[in-house]
Amino acid sequence: MPSSPTSSDEGTYRNATFGFTYHVRYGWVNRTRQMQDDSNDPAKSQLLLAVFEHPPEVTGDSVNSAVIIAAESVSAYPGLKTAADYLGPLTELTTSKGFKVTQEPYEYPVGTKTLVRSDFVKQLGRLTMHQSSIVLLEKKFVVSFTFIGESDDEVDGLIERLSVDNARPQ
């Protein structure tokens, strides 16, 4: 996996390798380091960012909203040609964890780029967890952006904090 030049200002995560920026909500907890796999195995996914509304180890009476961004080599998915192709395995994994598909994969604009998005929900007692996954193919990697919240509106608000740069030099 290529090194990922990143910078992190107060509340902003920039990834120059894959050409995106995420503006983290004020007061959110960054658990990226604690959740990263220390393995240098290029076949494994690399966690780029994991931020939560409150620490994951603290239980509460609401959905712990989160943003998880990861990158995997395209070579881990033989035959993968488009971002939409990745949503098949992603949907299989997500539904195996109890989520239901609410929106099949569809094109989704982020800035001047068109990515692919799919939406899911999961019942947690009286709560409903909403999850949207957006996928970008960049430099022979699949970059997945996963947004979790208590409502579609909250998830959309989290997605609005993502910007993807126009064509990046290869």
HUBELRA-V139739 format. One record per helix or strand. SS is the DSSP state (hx for helix, st for strand). FROM is the first residue (numbers start at 0). TO is the last residue. If there is no record, write none. Layout:
<<SS/FROM/TO> <SS/FROM/TO>>
This chain:
<<st/5/8> <st/11/14> <st/19/22> <st/28/29> <hx/31/34> <st/45/51> <st/65/72> <hx/73/75> <hx/82/95> <st/99/109> <st/112/123> <st/126/137> <st/140/148> <hx/151/158> <st/161/163>>
